[in-house]
Amino acid sequence: MKKEREPKEDLRKRVAKALELPKEAFCSLPFLTMTGRNELMIENYRGLMEYGTEEVRLSTAEGILRITGRGLTLKTLDREAVRIEGHILSVEFLS
């Protein structure tokens, strides 16, 4: 009987764990760094889906990331990271 192949993502996570590497770097997982309530850095995102002063939606390997607040602005937007500033009220993954 032939063994089913594991999805690549699961294999990457196991390799990262075995080598004690950060999962977010090796598996393209989003890495969020929040400084207080006024700055959020998101690394390893896939794309910007929606942008406004009260809501930002990003596509990530873990699903849609929704940031809500007041006076939100994109301070940095490049292939690797997005930096959002403003009064951040919530950060959530949508299913």
N, C-alpha and C positions, 0 to 999 in steps of 0.2 A: 504494500500500500504506500502510495506516494504522500509525503508530508507536504502540507500546504505552506507556501512561502509567507513569511511574516511581512507585514507592511513595512516599507522603508523607514517610516517615522518611528515605529517601535524599535527597530534595530538600531537606529541612530541614538535613541534614548538609552538603550542598554549599553551601547559602546561608550557614550558620554559618561554614564554612571561608572562603568568599569575602569575607565581612564581618569576618573575624577575631574572631568572637564565640565565647565558651566553648560548646562542644557540649553540655555537660551542662545548661546553662540553656536553650538554644534547642530542644534535641531531647528533653527530658525524660529524659535519661540519668541513672542514679544517680551521685551524687557522694559519695565516701567520704573522710572525714578521720579518721585514726587518730592518737591521742596516746599514744605508748608502747604498752603492752599492756593498759592499763586503761580506755581510753575510745575509742568509735567513734561518729562522727556520720554518718548516712546521709541525704542529701537526695535529693529526687525519687524517692521510693519510691511504690509503688501501694497497698500494703496489708500489714498484719501477718497472717501466716498461722499462726504458732505462736510461743508464748512460754513459756520455762521458764528455770530458773536455770542450765541447762547448754547450752541451744540456743535460738536465735531464728531464725525463717525469715521473710523478707520477700519480697513480690512486687515486681519491678522491671521496667522496660522491657527489660532485658537477661536476664531470667529470674529464677529463685529465688536469693536471696542467703541463705546459711546461715552463721550465726555460732555458733561453739561456744566453751565456756569453763567457768569455775566462778564461781558467785556472780553471774551476770549479772542486771542489773536495768535496767528501762527508766526512765531519768531524765527524758526528754522524749519525748513522743509527740503530734505534731500533724499537720496535713495536709502540711506541707512537709518535716519532718525527724523522725528518731528518733535519740535519743542513748542508747547502751548503755554501762553501766559494769560492771566486774567484771574478772576475770582472763581475757582473751581469748586463746584458743588458736589459732583458725583463722577465716578469712573466705574463703568460696568461693562461686562461682557454680555452680549445678547445671544440668545440661542437661535 
